[in-house]
Amino acid sequence: MNRTNKQITYAFVDSANIVYRNSDKSPWKIDLKKLIKYLSERFGASHVFFYGGLDKNNAVQVRLYNKMMTWGYIMRLNPVKHFVDERGERYTKADVDSRMTFEMMKLLTEYDRAVVMTGDGDFYWVLEHLMQCKKHVWLLASPNKTAKELKRLVGGDFSNLDNLRTQLEFNYQQ
């Protein structure tokens, strides 16, 4: 492939911090089919990596993830772990942050630009490194759920995900 003319863009989606946003003040559900189309059309993303947890006993989730693959997502799924907190409330974790960071670094020579969908401050160091390696980095997230350090780091390349609600919101009437 002749890379002199075309900038290659990869997108990295942290599902825990972006897709599952029920704790937001004004929660809305992202239509994942619309999202991949948006990332492709707006940023020219040729690869969209989706990092999330997989509960094999959750048939609805398994069907969704299978459908997402047909839409073009590259699925990076970690097994979900179940926990009980000190109040006796159950919660789940998939711990995808380190995998997403690792793959952003591992694939570094394959892309020129990165669209990163997370608000998690743990990604500061990898984003800083990408920028030091002359990668163009866009950050898409909800401002209230995004570490200030990340917004400062990317500056004008931060996009408020909530401003895209009309384009990306899941329509339950479909």
Chimera marker file (.cmm) of the C-alpha trace (Angstrom):
<marker_set name="trace">
<marker id="1" x="0.000" y="0.000" z="0.000" r="1" g="1" b="0" radius="0.5"/>
<marker id="2" x="1.312" y="3.437" z="-0.890" r="1" g="1" b="0" radius="0.5"/>
<marker id="3" x="1.188" y="5.311" z="2.420" r="1" g="1" b="0" radius="0.5"/>
<marker id="4" x="2.533" y="8.580" z="1.065" r="1" g="1" b="0" radius="0.5"/>
<marker id="5" x="-0.862" y="9.801" z="-0.148" r="1" g="1" b="0" radius="0.5"/>
<marker id="6" x="-3.303" y="8.448" z="2.390" r="1" g="1" b="0" radius="0.5"/>
<marker id="7" x="-3.355" y="8.894" z="6.143" r="1" g="1" b="0" radius="0.5"/>
<marker id="8" x="-4.472" y="5.681" z="7.820" r="1" g="1" b="0" radius="0.5"/>
<marker id="9" x="-6.847" y="6.097" z="10.748" r="1" g="1" b="0" radius="0.5"/>
<marker id="10" x="-7.660" y="3.540" z="13.427" r="1" g="1" b="0" radius="0.5"/>
<marker id="11" x="-10.379" y="4.017" z="16.040" r="1" g="1" b="0" radius="0.5"/>
<marker id="12" x="-10.236" y="2.563" z="19.543" r="1" g="1" b="0" radius="0.5"/>
<marker id="13" x="-13.492" y="2.361" z="21.529" r="1" g="1" b="0" radius="0.5"/>
<marker id="14" x="-13.435" y="1.832" z="25.304" r="1" g="1" b="0" radius="0.5"/>
<marker id="15" x="-16.953" y="0.492" z="25.805" r="1" g="1" b="0" radius="0.5"/>
<marker id="16" x="-16.975" y="0.831" z="29.586" r="1" g="1" b="0" radius="0.5"/>
<marker id="17" x="-16.390" y="4.579" z="29.454" r="1" g="1" b="0" radius="0.5"/>
<marker id="18" x="-18.289" y="5.449" z="26.296" r="1" g="1" b="0" radius="0.5"/>
<marker id="19" x="-21.057" y="3.068" z="25.386" r="1" g="1" b="0" radius="0.5"/>
<marker id="20" x="-22.360" y="2.158" z="28.837" r="1" g="1" b="0" radius="0.5"/>
<marker id="21" x="-23.025" y="5.640" z="30.171" r="1" g="1" b="0" radius="0.5"/>
<marker id="22" x="-26.032" y="5.062" z="32.423" r="1" g="1" b="0" radius="0.5"/>
<marker id="23" x="-24.494" y="7.166" z="35.187" r="1" g="1" b="0" radius="0.5"/>
<marker id="24" x="-24.433" y="10.311" z="33.015" r="1" g="1" b="0" radius="0.5"/>
<marker id="25" x="-26.682" y="13.192" z="34.077" r="1" g="1" b="0" radius="0.5"/>
<marker id="26" x="-28.506" y="12.906" z="30.765" r="1" g="1" b="0" radius="0.5"/>
<marker id="27" x="-27.976" y="9.289" z="29.685" r="1" g="1" b="0" radius="0.5"/>
<marker id="28" x="-28.576" y="8.205" z="26.132" r="1" g="1" b="0" radius="0.5"/>
<marker id="29" x="-27.676" y="5.027" z="24.318" r="1" g="1" b="0" radius="0.5"/>
<marker id="30" x="-25.264" y="5.081" z="21.396" r="1" g="1" b="0" radius="0.5"/>
<marker id="31" x="-26.359" y="3.257" z="18.257" r="1" g="1" b="0" radius="0.5"/>
<marker id="32" x="-23.271" y="1.178" z="17.534" r="1" g="1" b="0" radius="0.5"/>
<marker id="33" x="-24.152" y="0.767" z="13.862" r="1" g="1" b="0" radius="0.5"/>
<marker id="34" x="-24.382" y="4.553" z="13.491" r="1" g="1" b="0" radius="0.5"/>
<marker id="35" x="-21.141" y="4.944" z="15.442" r="1" g="1" b="0" radius="0.5"/>
<marker id="36" x="-19.013" y="2.816" z="13.119" r="1" g="1" b="0" radius="0.5"/>
<marker id="37" x="-20.471" y="4.625" z="10.122" r="1" g="1" b="0" radius="0.5"/>
<marker id="38" x="-19.700" y="7.990" z="11.738" r="1" g="1" b="0" radius="0.5"/>
<marker id="39" x="-16.109" y="7.009" z="12.565" r="1" g="1" b="0" radius="0.5"/>
<marker id="40" x="-15.583" y="5.800" z="9.011" r="1" g="1" b="0" radius="0.5"/>
<marker id="41" x="-17.150" y="8.810" z="7.299" r="1" g="1" b="0" radius="0.5"/>
<marker id="42" x="-15.976" y="11.614" z="9.610" r="1" g="1" b="0" radius="0.5"/>
<marker id="43" x="-12.447" y="10.404" z="10.341" r="1" g="1" b="0" radius="0.5"/>
<marker id="44" x="-11.818" y="7.868" z="7.577" r="1" g="1" b="0" radius="0.5"/>
<marker id="45" x="-11.314" y="5.092" z="10.133" r="1" g="1" b="0" radius="0.5"/>
<marker id="46" x="-10.367" y="1.910" z="8.308" r="1" g="1" b="0" radius="0.5"/>
<marker id="47" x="-10.238" y="-0.170" z="11.498" r="1" g="1" b="0" radius="0.5"/>
<marker id="48" x="-12.556" y="0.264" z="14.487" r="1" g="1" b="0" radius="0.5"/>
<marker id="49" x="-11.489" y="-1.735" z="17.537" r="1" g="1" b="0" radius="0.5"/>
<marker id="50" x="-14.155" y="-2.262" z="20.197" r="1" g="1" b="0" radius="0.5"/>
<marker id="51" x="-12.883" y="-3.152" z="23.681" r="1" g="1" b="0" radius="0.5"/>
<marker id="52" x="-15.467" y="-4.622" z="26.014" r="1" g="1" b="0" radius="0.5"/>
<marker id="53" x="-16.428" y="-7.369" z="28.377" r="1" g="1" b="0" radius="0.5"/>
<marker id="54" x="-18.011" y="-10.621" z="27.287" r="1" g="1" b="0" radius="0.5"/>
<marker id="55" x="-20.445" y="-12.541" z="29.447" r="1" g="1" b="0" radius="0.5"/>
<marker id="56" x="-20.974" y="-15.776" z="27.495" r="1" g="1" b="0" radius="0.5"/>
<marker id="57" x="-24.150" y="-16.409" z="29.500" r="1" g="1" b="0" radius="0.5"/>
<marker id="58" x="-25.686" y="-13.161" z="28.232" r="1" g="1" b="0" radius="0.5"/>
<marker id="59" x="-27.321" y="-14.223" z="24.955" r="1" g="1" b="0" radius="0.5"/>
<marker id="60" x="-28.417" y="-10.675" z="24.085" r="1" g="1" b="0" radius="0.5"/>
<marker id="61" x="-24.853" y="-9.400" z="24.438" r="1" g="1" b="0" radius="0.5"/>
<marker id="62" x="-23.426" y="-12.286" z="22.404" r="1" g="1" b="0" radius="0.5"/>
<marker id="63" x="-25.918" y="-11.601" z="19.580" r="1" g="1" b="0" radius="0.5"/>
<marker id="64" x="-25.075" y="-7.877" z="19.632" r="1" g="1" b="0" radius="0.5"/>
<marker id="65" x="-21.337" y="-8.557" z="19.473" r="1" g="1" b="0" radius="0.5"/>
<marker id="66" x="-21.820" y="-10.993" z="16.579" r="1" g="1" b="0" radius="0.5"/>
<marker id="67" x="-23.869" y="-8.377" z="14.741" r="1" g="1" b="0" radius="0.5"/>
<marker id="68" x="-21.196" y="-5.732" z="15.419" r="1" g="1" b="0" radius="0.5"/>
<marker id="69" x="-18.639" y="-7.915" z="13.651" r="1" g="1" b="0" radius="0.5"/>
<marker id="70" x="-20.840" y="-7.941" z="10.546" r="1" g="1" b="0" radius="0.5"/>
<marker id="71" x="-20.933" y="-4.116" z="10.687" r="1" g="1" b="0" radius="0.5"/>
<marker id="72" x="-17.133" y="-4.053" z="10.592" r="1" g="1" b="0" radius="0.5"/>
<marker id="73" x="-16.032" y="-3.787" z="14.215" r="1" g="1" b="0" radius="0.5"/>
<marker id="74" x="-12.885" y="-5.614" z="15.264" r="1" g="1" b="0" radius="0.5"/>
<marker id="75" x="-13.946" y="-7.066" z="18.589" r="1" g="1" b="0" radius="0.5"/>
<marker id="76" x="-11.517" y="-7.194" z="21.495" r="1" g="1" b="0" radius="0.5"/>
<marker id="77" x="-13.444" y="-8.887" z="24.273" r="1" g="1" b="0" radius="0.5"/>
<marker id="78" x="-12.271" y="-9.866" z="27.732" r="1" g="1" b="0" radius="0.5"/>
<marker id="79" x="-14.220" y="-12.274" z="29.942" r="1" g="1" b="0" radius="0.5"/>
<marker id="80" x="-16.424" y="-10.482" z="32.457" r="1" g="1" b="0" radius="0.5"/>
<marker id="81" x="-15.551" y="-11.037" z="36.109" r="1" g="1" b="0" radius="0.5"/>
<marker id="82" x="-18.260" y="-10.860" z="38.756" r="1" g="1" b="0" radius="0.5"/>
<marker id="83" x="-17.647" y="-9.209" z="42.127" r="1" g="1" b="0" radius="0.5"/>
<marker id="84" x="-19.525" y="-8.194" z="45.260" r="1" g="1" b="0" radius="0.5"/>
<marker id="85" x="-18.601" y="-4.897" z="46.915" r="1" g="1" b="0" radius="0.5"/>
<marker id="86" x="-18.435" y="-4.173" z="50.656" r="1" g="1" b="0" radius="0.5"/>
<marker id="87" x="-22.156" y="-3.234" z="50.659" r="1" g="1" b="0" radius="0.5"/>
<marker id="88" x="-23.061" y="-6.614" z="49.171" r="1" g="1" b="0" radius="0.5"/>
<marker id="89" x="-23.903" y="-5.173" z="45.742" r="1" g="1" b="0" radius="0.5"/>
<marker id="90" x="-22.887" y="-7.134" z="42.675" r="1" g="1" b="0" radius="0.5"/>
<marker id="91" x="-20.873" y="-5.587" z="39.861" r="1" g="1" b="0" radius="0.5"/>
<marker id="92" x="-18.879" y="-6.747" z="36.857" r="1" g="1" b="0" radius="0.5"/>
<marker id="93" x="-15.534" y="-5.772" z="35.356" r="1" g="1" b="0" radius="0.5"/>
<marker id="94" x="-13.714" y="-6.733" z="32.195" r="1" g="1" b="0" radius="0.5"/>
<marker id="95" x="-10.483" y="-4.748" z="32.630" r="1" g="1" b="0" radius="0.5"/>
<marker id="96" x="-9.943" y="-3.847" z="28.984" r="1" g="1" b="0" radius="0.5"/>
<marker id="97" x="-7.818" y="-0.726" z="29.572" r="1" g="1" b="0" radius="0.5"/>
<marker id="98" x="-4.458" y="-2.480" z="29.526" r="1" g="1" b="0" radius="0.5"/>
<marker id="99" x="-5.395" y="-4.474" z="26.427" r="1" g="1" b="0" radius="0.5"/>
<marker id="100" x="-6.493" y="-1.345" z="24.582" r="1" g="1" b="0" radius="0.5"/>
<marker id="101" x="-3.301" y="0.473" z="25.602" r="1" g="1" b="0" radius="0.5"/>
<marker id="102" x="-1.143" y="-2.470" z="24.563" r="1" g="1" b="0" radius="0.5"/>
<marker id="103" x="-2.786" y="-2.747" z="21.149" r="1" g="1" b="0" radius="0.5"/>
<marker id="104" x="-2.584" y="0.997" z="20.503" r="1" g="1" b="0" radius="0.5"/>
<marker id="105" x="1.176" y="0.642" z="21.040" r="1" g="1" b="0" radius="0.5"/>
<marker id="106" x="1.533" y="-2.690" z="19.223" r="1" g="1" b="0" radius="0.5"/>
<marker id="107" x="-0.220" y="-1.359" z="16.105" r="1" g="1" b="0" radius="0.5"/>
<marker id="108" x="1.575" y="2.004" z="16.207" r="1" g="1" b="0" radius="0.5"/>
<marker id="109" x="3.360" y="1.549" z="12.879" r="1" g="1" b="0" radius="0.5"/>
<marker id="110" x="0.134" y="0.640" z="11.061" r="1" g="1" b="0" radius="0.5"/>
<marker id="111" x="-1.714" y="3.949" z="11.465" r="1" g="1" b="0" radius="0.5"/>
<marker id="112" x="-1.064" y="7.676" z="11.203" r="1" g="1" b="0" radius="0.5"/>
<marker id="113" x="-4.108" y="8.950" z="13.083" r="1" g="1" b="0" radius="0.5"/>
<marker id="114" x="-6.110" y="7.623" z="16.022" r="1" g="1" b="0" radius="0.5"/>
<marker id="115" x="-9.644" y="8.293" z="17.167" r="1" g="1" b="0" radius="0.5"/>
<marker id="116" x="-9.837" y="7.306" z="20.823" r="1" g="1" b="0" radius="0.5"/>
<marker id="117" x="-13.180" y="7.025" z="22.564" r="1" g="1" b="0" radius="0.5"/>
<marker id="118" x="-12.606" y="7.091" z="26.309" r="1" g="1" b="0" radius="0.5"/>
<marker id="119" x="-12.703" y="9.492" z="29.191" r="1" g="1" b="0" radius="0.5"/>
<marker id="120" x="-10.454" y="7.400" z="31.408" r="1" g="1" b="0" radius="0.5"/>
<marker id="121" x="-7.365" y="9.241" z="32.618" r="1" g="1" b="0" radius="0.5"/>
<marker id="122" x="-5.438" y="5.955" z="32.629" r="1" g="1" b="0" radius="0.5"/>
<marker id="123" x="-4.990" y="6.468" z="28.886" r="1" g="1" b="0" radius="0.5"/>
<marker id="124" x="-3.029" y="9.710" z="29.346" r="1" g="1" b="0" radius="0.5"/>
<marker id="125" x="0.396" y="8.130" z="28.890" r="1" g="1" b="0" radius="0.5"/>
<marker id="126" x="-0.425" y="6.194" z="25.743" r="1" g="1" b="0" radius="0.5"/>
<marker id="127" x="-2.092" y="9.234" z="24.148" r="1" g="1" b="0" radius="0.5"/>
<marker id="128" x="0.902" y="11.382" z="25.047" r="1" g="1" b="0" radius="0.5"/>
<marker id="129" x="3.210" y="8.788" z="23.498" r="1" g="1" b="0" radius="0.5"/>
<marker id="130" x="1.152" y="8.627" z="20.303" r="1" g="1" b="0" radius="0.5"/>
<marker id="131" x="1.385" y="12.388" z="19.983" r="1" g="1" b="0" radius="0.5"/>
<marker id="132" x="5.148" y="12.320" z="20.613" r="1" g="1" b="0" radius="0.5"/>
<marker id="133" x="5.354" y="9.780" z="17.774" r="1" g="1" b="0" radius="0.5"/>
<marker id="134" x="3.651" y="12.367" z="15.510" r="1" g="1" b="0" radius="0.5"/>
<marker id="135" x="0.294" y="10.612" z="15.462" r="1" g="1" b="0" radius="0.5"/>
<marker id="136" x="-2.772" y="12.828" z="15.142" r="1" g="1" b="0" radius="0.5"/>
<marker id="137" x="-5.062" y="11.923" z="18.047" r="1" g="1" b="0" radius="0.5"/>
<marker id="138" x="-8.732" y="12.824" z="18.386" r="1" g="1" b="0" radius="0.5"/>
<marker id="139" x="-10.524" y="12.169" z="21.654" r="1" g="1" b="0" radius="0.5"/>
<marker id="140" x="-14.308" y="11.622" z="21.659" r="1" g="1" b="0" radius="0.5"/>
<marker id="141" x="-16.027" y="11.508" z="25.041" r="1" g="1" b="0" radius="0.5"/>
<marker id="142" x="-18.537" y="13.197" z="27.302" r="1" g="1" b="0" radius="0.5"/>
<marker id="143" x="-16.846" y="16.168" z="28.986" r="1" g="1" b="0" radius="0.5"/>
<marker id="144" x="-18.295" y="15.399" z="32.425" r="1" g="1" b="0" radius="0.5"/>
<marker id="145" x="-16.884" y="11.876" z="32.247" r="1" g="1" b="0" radius="0.5"/>
<marker id="146" x="-13.466" y="12.770" z="30.840" r="1" g="1" b="0" radius="0.5"/>
<marker id="147" x="-10.292" y="13.354" z="32.827" r="1" g="1" b="0" radius="0.5"/>
<marker id="148" x="-9.213" y="16.999" z="32.602" r="1" g="1" b="0" radius="0.5"/>
<marker id="149" x="-5.680" y="15.875" z="31.765" r="1" g="1" b="0" radius="0.5"/>
<marker id="150" x="-6.904" y="14.121" z="28.625" r="1" g="1" b="0" radius="0.5"/>
<marker id="151" x="-8.826" y="17.170" z="27.425" r="1" g="1" b="0" radius="0.5"/>
<marker id="152" x="-5.792" y="19.399" z="28.051" r="1" g="1" b="0" radius="0.5"/>
<marker id="153" x="-3.498" y="16.973" z="26.244" r="1" g="1" b="0" radius="0.5"/>
<marker id="154" x="-5.501" y="16.816" z="23.013" r="1" g="1" b="0" radius="0.5"/>
<marker id="155" x="-6.677" y="20.441" z="23.139" r="1" g="1" b="0" radius="0.5"/>
<marker id="156" x="-8.845" y="21.302" z="20.152" r="1" g="1" b="0" radius="0.5"/>
<marker id="157" x="-8.973" y="17.666" z="19.082" r="1" g="1" b="0" radius="0.5"/>
<marker id="158" x="-11.423" y="16.857" z="21.882" r="1" g="1" b="0" radius="0.5"/>
<marker id="159" x="-14.966" y="16.278" z="20.625" r="1" g="1" b="0" radius="0.5"/>
<marker id="160" x="-17.921" y="16.370" z="22.977" r="1" g="1" b="0" radius="0.5"/>
<marker id="161" x="-19.769" y="13.137" z="22.346" r="1" g="1" b="0" radius="0.5"/>
<marker id="162" x="-22.968" y="14.686" z="23.696" r="1" g="1" b="0" radius="0.5"/>
<marker id="163" x="-22.960" y="17.125" z="20.757" r="1" g="1" b="0" radius="0.5"/>
<marker id="164" x="-23.317" y="14.097" z="18.469" r="1" g="1" b="0" radius="0.5"/>
<marker id="165" x="-26.431" y="12.806" z="20.195" r="1" g="1" b="0" radius="0.5"/>
<marker id="166" x="-28.767" y="13.589" z="17.273" r="1" g="1" b="0" radius="0.5"/>
<marker id="167" x="-26.459" y="11.675" z="14.918" r="1" g="1" b="0" radius="0.5"/>
<marker id="168" x="-25.587" y="8.720" z="17.136" r="1" g="1" b="0" radius="0.5"/>
<marker id="169" x="-28.487" y="8.093" z="19.509" r="1" g="1" b="0" radius="0.5"/>
<marker id="170" x="-30.133" y="4.695" z="19.381" r="1" g="1" b="0" radius="0.5"/>
<marker id="171" x="-33.750" y="4.939" z="18.236" r="1" g="1" b="0" radius="0.5"/>
<marker id="172" x="-35.843" y="2.423" z="20.152" r="1" g="1" b="0" radius="0.5"/>
<marker id="173" x="-38.599" y="2.577" z="17.493" r="1" g="1" b="0" radius="0.5"/>
<marker id="174" x="-36.383" y="0.937" z="14.866" r="1" g="1" b="0" radius="0.5"/>
<link id1="1" id2="2" r="1" g="1" b="0" radius="0.2"/>
<link id1="2" id2="3" r="1" g="1" b="0" radius="0.2"/>
<link id1="3" id2="4" r="1" g="1" b="0" radius="0.2"/>
<link id1="4" id2="5" r="1" g="1" b="0" radius="0.2"/>
<link id1="5" id2="6" r="1" g="1" b="0" radius="0.2"/>
<link id1="6" id2="7" r="1" g="1" b="0" radius="0.2"/>
<link id1="7" id2="8" r="1" g="1" b="0" radius="0.2"/>
<link id1="8" id2="9" r="1" g="1" b="0" radius="0.2"/>
<link id1="9" id2="10" r="1" g="1" b="0" radius="0.2"/>
<link id1="10" id2="11" r="1" g="1" b="0" radius="0.2"/>
<link id1="11" id2="12" r="1" g="1" b="0" radius="0.2"/>
<link id1="12" id2="13" r="1" g="1" b="0" radius="0.2"/>
<link id1="13" id2="14" r="1" g="1" b="0" radius="0.2"/>
<link id1="14" id2="15" r="1" g="1" b="0" radius="0.2"/>
<link id1="15" id2="16" r="1" g="1" b="0" radius="0.2"/>
<link id1="16" id2="17" r="1" g="1" b="0" radius="0.2"/>
<link id1="17" id2="18" r="1" g="1" b="0" radius="0.2"/>
<link id1="18" id2="19" r="1" g="1" b="0" radius="0.2"/>
<link id1="19" id2="20" r="1" g="1" b="0" radius="0.2"/>
<link id1="20" id2="21" r="1" g="1" b="0" radius="0.2"/>
<link id1="21" id2="22" r="1" g="1" b="0" radius="0.2"/>
<link id1="22" id2="23" r="1" g="1" b="0" radius="0.2"/>
<link id1="23" id2="24" r="1" g="1" b="0" radius="0.2"/>
<link id1="24" id2="25" r="1" g="1" b="0" radius="0.2"/>
<link id1="25" id2="26" r="1" g="1" b="0" radius="0.2"/>
<link id1="26" id2="27" r="1" g="1" b="0" radius="0.2"/>
<link id1="27" id2="28" r="1" g="1" b="0" radius="0.2"/>
<link id1="28" id2="29" r="1" g="1" b="0" radius="0.2"/>
<link id1="29" id2="30" r="1" g="1" b="0" radius="0.2"/>
<link id1="30" id2="31" r="1" g="1" b="0" radius="0.2"/>
<link id1="31" id2="32" r="1" g="1" b="0" radius="0.2"/>
<link id1="32" id2="33" r="1" g="1" b="0" radius="0.2"/>
<link id1="33" id2="34" r="1" g="1" b="0" radius="0.2"/>
<link id1="34" id2="35" r="1" g="1" b="0" radius="0.2"/>
<link id1="35" id2="36" r="1" g="1" b="0" radius="0.2"/>
<link id1="36" id2="37" r="1" g="1" b="0" radius="0.2"/>
<link id1="37" id2="38" r="1" g="1" b="0" radius="0.2"/>
<link id1="38" id2="39" r="1" g="1" b="0" radius="0.2"/>
<link id1="39" id2="40" r="1" g="1" b="0" radius="0.2"/>
<link id1="40" id2="41" r="1" g="1" b="0" radius="0.2"/>
<link id1="41" id2="42" r="1" g="1" b="0" radius="0.2"/>
<link id1="42" id2="43" r="1" g="1" b="0" radius="0.2"/>
<link id1="43" id2="44" r="1" g="1" b="0" radius="0.2"/>
<link id1="44" id2="45" r="1" g="1" b="0" radius="0.2"/>
<link id1="45" id2="46" r="1" g="1" b="0" radius="0.2"/>
<link id1="46" id2="47" r="1" g="1" b="0" radius="0.2"/>
<link id1="47" id2="48" r="1" g="1" b="0" radius="0.2"/>
<link id1="48" id2="49" r="1" g="1" b="0" radius="0.2"/>
<link id1="49" id2="50" r="1" g="1" b="0" radius="0.2"/>
<link id1="50" id2="51" r="1" g="1" b="0" radius="0.2"/>
<link id1="51" id2="52" r="1" g="1" b="0" radius="0.2"/>
<link id1="52" id2="53" r="1" g="1" b="0" radius="0.2"/>
<link id1="53" id2="54" r="1" g="1" b="0" radius="0.2"/>
<link id1="54" id2="55" r="1" g="1" b="0" radius="0.2"/>
<link id1="55" id2="56" r="1" g="1" b="0" radius="0.2"/>
<link id1="56" id2="57" r="1" g="1" b="0" radius="0.2"/>
<link id1="57" id2="58" r="1" g="1" b="0" radius="0.2"/>
<link id1="58" id2="59" r="1" g="1" b="0" radius="0.2"/>
<link id1="59" id2="60" r="1" g="1" b="0" radius="0.2"/>
<link id1="60" id2="61" r="1" g="1" b="0" radius="0.2"/>
<link id1="61" id2="62" r="1" g="1" b="0" radius="0.2"/>
<link id1="62" id2="63" r="1" g="1" b="0" radius="0.2"/>
<link id1="63" id2="64" r="1" g="1" b="0" radius="0.2"/>
<link id1="64" id2="65" r="1" g="1" b="0" radius="0.2"/>
<link id1="65" id2="66" r="1" g="1" b="0" radius="0.2"/>
<link id1="66" id2="67" r="1" g="1" b="0" radius="0.2"/>
<link id1="67" id2="68" r="1" g="1" b="0" radius="0.2"/>
<link id1="68" id2="69" r="1" g="1" b="0" radius="0.2"/>
<link id1="69" id2="70" r="1" g="1" b="0" radius="0.2"/>
<link id1="70" id2="71" r="1" g="1" b="0" radius="0.2"/>
<link id1="71" id2="72" r="1" g="1" b="0" radius="0.2"/>
<link id1="72" id2="73" r="1" g="1" b="0" radius="0.2"/>
<link id1="73" id2="74" r="1" g="1" b="0" radius="0.2"/>
<link id1="74" id2="75" r="1" g="1" b="0" radius="0.2"/>
<link id1="75" id2="76" r="1" g="1" b="0" radius="0.2"/>
<link id1="76" id2="77" r="1" g="1" b="0" radius="0.2"/>
<link id1="77" id2="78" r="1" g="1" b="0" radius="0.2"/>
<link id1="78" id2="79" r="1" g="1" b="0" radius="0.2"/>
<link id1="79" id2="80" r="1" g="1" b="0" radius="0.2"/>
<link id1="80" id2="81" r="1" g="1" b="0" radius="0.2"/>
<link id1="81" id2="82" r="1" g="1" b="0" radius="0.2"/>
<link id1="82" id2="83" r="1" g="1" b="0" radius="0.2"/>
<link id1="83" id2="84" r="1" g="1" b="0" radius="0.2"/>
<link id1="84" id2="85" r="1" g="1" b="0" radius="0.2"/>
<link id1="85" id2="86" r="1" g="1" b="0" radius="0.2"/>
<link id1="86" id2="87" r="1" g="1" b="0" radius="0.2"/>
<link id1="87" id2="88" r="1" g="1" b="0" radius="0.2"/>
<link id1="88" id2="89" r="1" g="1" b="0" radius="0.2"/>
<link id1="89" id2="90" r="1" g="1" b="0" radius="0.2"/>
<link id1="90" id2="91" r="1" g="1" b="0" radius="0.2"/>
<link id1="91" id2="92" r="1" g="1" b="0" radius="0.2"/>
<link id1="92" id2="93" r="1" g="1" b="0" radius="0.2"/>
<link id1="93" id2="94" r="1" g="1" b="0" radius="0.2"/>
<link id1="94" id2="95" r="1" g="1" b="0" radius="0.2"/>
<link id1="95" id2="96" r="1" g="1" b="0" radius="0.2"/>
<link id1="96" id2="97" r="1" g="1" b="0" radius="0.2"/>
<link id1="97" id2="98" r="1" g="1" b="0" radius="0.2"/>
<link id1="98" id2="99" r="1" g="1" b="0" radius="0.2"/>
<link id1="99" id2="100" r="1" g="1" b="0" radius="0.2"/>
<link id1="100" id2="101" r="1" g="1" b="0" radius="0.2"/>
<link id1="101" id2="102" r="1" g="1" b="0" radius="0.2"/>
<link id1="102" id2="103" r="1" g="1" b="0" radius="0.2"/>
<link id1="103" id2="104" r="1" g="1" b="0" radius="0.2"/>
<link id1="104" id2="105" r="1" g="1" b="0" radius="0.2"/>
<link id1="105" id2="106" r="1" g="1" b="0" radius="0.2"/>
<link id1="106" id2="107" r="1" g="1" b="0" radius="0.2"/>
<link id1="107" id2="108" r="1" g="1" b="0" radius="0.2"/>
<link id1="108" id2="109" r="1" g="1" b="0" radius="0.2"/>
<link id1="109" id2="110" r="1" g="1" b="0" radius="0.2"/>
<link id1="110" id2="111" r="1" g="1" b="0" radius="0.2"/>
<link id1="111" id2="112" r="1" g="1" b="0" radius="0.2"/>
<link id1="112" id2="113" r="1" g="1" b="0" radius="0.2"/>
<link id1="113" id2="114" r="1" g="1" b="0" radius="0.2"/>
<link id1="114" id2="115" r="1" g="1" b="0" radius="0.2"/>
<link id1="115" id2="116" r="1" g="1" b="0" radius="0.2"/>
<link id1="116" id2="117" r="1" g="1" b="0" radius="0.2"/>
<link id1="117" id2="118" r="1" g="1" b="0" radius="0.2"/>
<link id1="118" id2="119" r="1" g="1" b="0" radius="0.2"/>
<link id1="119" id2="120" r="1" g="1" b="0" radius="0.2"/>
<link id1="120" id2="121" r="1" g="1" b="0" radius="0.2"/>
<link id1="121" id2="122" r="1" g="1" b="0" radius="0.2"/>
<link id1="122" id2="123" r="1" g="1" b="0" radius="0.2"/>
<link id1="123" id2="124" r="1" g="1" b="0" radius="0.2"/>
<link id1="124" id2="125" r="1" g="1" b="0" radius="0.2"/>
<link id1="125" id2="126" r="1" g="1" b="0" radius="0.2"/>
<link id1="126" id2="127" r="1" g="1" b="0" radius="0.2"/>
<link id1="127" id2="128" r="1" g="1" b="0" radius="0.2"/>
<link id1="128" id2="129" r="1" g="1" b="0" radius="0.2"/>
<link id1="129" id2="130" r="1" g="1" b="0" radius="0.2"/>
<link id1="130" id2="131" r="1" g="1" b="0" radius="0.2"/>
<link id1="131" id2="132" r="1" g="1" b="0" radius="0.2"/>
<link id1="132" id2="133" r="1" g="1" b="0" radius="0.2"/>
<link id1="133" id2="134" r="1" g="1" b="0" radius="0.2"/>
<link id1="134" id2="135" r="1" g="1" b="0" radius="0.2"/>
<link id1="135" id2="136" r="1" g="1" b="0" radius="0.2"/>
<link id1="136" id2="137" r="1" g="1" b="0" radius="0.2"/>
<link id1="137" id2="138" r="1" g="1" b="0" radius="0.2"/>
<link id1="138" id2="139" r="1" g="1" b="0" radius="0.2"/>
<link id1="139" id2="140" r="1" g="1" b="0" radius="0.2"/>
<link id1="140" id2="141" r="1" g="1" b="0" radius="0.2"/>
<link id1="141" id2="142" r="1" g="1" b="0" radius="0.2"/>
<link id1="142" id2="143" r="1" g="1" b="0" radius="0.2"/>
<link id1="143" id2="144" r="1" g="1" b="0" radius="0.2"/>
<link id1="144" id2="145" r="1" g="1" b="0" radius="0.2"/>
<link id1="145" id2="146" r="1" g="1" b="0" radius="0.2"/>
<link id1="146" id2="147" r="1" g="1" b="0" radius="0.2"/>
<link id1="147" id2="148" r="1" g="1" b="0" radius="0.2"/>
<link id1="148" id2="149" r="1" g="1" b="0" radius="0.2"/>
<link id1="149" id2="150" r="1" g="1" b="0" radius="0.2"/>
<link id1="150" id2="151" r="1" g="1" b="0" radius="0.2"/>
<link id1="151" id2="152" r="1" g="1" b="0" radius="0.2"/>
<link id1="152" id2="153" r="1" g="1" b="0" radius="0.2"/>
<link id1="153" id2="154" r="1" g="1" b="0" radius="0.2"/>
<link id1="154" id2="155" r="1" g="1" b="0" radius="0.2"/>
<link id1="155" id2="156" r="1" g="1" b="0" radius="0.2"/>
<link id1="156" id2="157" r="1" g="1" b="0" radius="0.2"/>
<link id1="157" id2="158" r="1" g="1" b="0" radius="0.2"/>
<link id1="158" id2="159" r="1" g="1" b="0" radius="0.2"/>
<link id1="159" id2="160" r="1" g="1" b="0" radius="0.2"/>
<link id1="160" id2="161" r="1" g="1" b="0" radius="0.2"/>
<link id1="161" id2="162" r="1" g="1" b="0" radius="0.2"/>
<link id1="162" id2="163" r="1" g="1" b="0" radius="0.2"/>
<link id1="163" id2="164" r="1" g="1" b="0" radius="0.2"/>
<link id1="164" id2="165" r="1" g="1" b="0" radius="0.2"/>
<link id1="165" id2="166" r="1" g="1" b="0" radius="0.2"/>
<link id1="166" id2="167" r="1" g="1" b="0" radius="0.2"/>
<link id1="167" id2="168" r="1" g="1" b="0" radius="0.2"/>
<link id1="168" id2="169" r="1" g="1" b="0" radius="0.2"/>
<link id1="169" id2="170" r="1" g="1" b="0" radius="0.2"/>
<link id1="170" id2="171" r="1" g="1" b="0" radius="0.2"/>
<link id1="171" id2="172" r="1" g="1" b="0" radius="0.2"/>
<link id1="172" id2="173" r="1" g="1" b="0" radius="0.2"/>
<link id1="173" id2="174" r="1" g="1" b="0" radius="0.2"/>
</marker_set>
